[in-house]
Amino acid sequence: MSPHDETEPLTLTLSRFIPYRLNVLAQVVAEGLGRIYEKRFGFGLPEWRTIALLGELGEMTARDIGAHTRMHKTKVSRATAALEDRGLVERRANERDRREAFLSLTPEGRALYTEIIPLAISYAEQLIKDIPAEELAAFDRVIELLMQRSGIPVDAPPEMDM
């Protein structure tokens, strides 16, 4: 039996609705980081996520980048094209599937990766500054539970085409 009175219509207070609050929080946090990268490097979040992922995991396909970052294929395509134009990402043909290519950072892209990672870490540290460790640990456990319940594997990244 549901906890609400069946004779009254259901209402929703959007500002207290967890999916909405998580989305707003994620967007605000991402926009803050995006402003840093736009100002300093002239690119946005899709490019940053692509560089960060290729820097972390190495060569992968655009489809794999989309799966890992949860970005739509159009965003991934635009980001990788912009990064290629700037000489930060290069393509290598996939001999098994000519419809896609493997992407990796160029030496210039790798140098930029080493420059942007400290900025990302500093931004994250500023977000959690002065939050007690036990609260951060509880928050991390809640995030993992929400991801699991949403169907997102916490420990295993999506399968990749290599």
Disulfide bonds with the S-S distance in Angstrom:
none
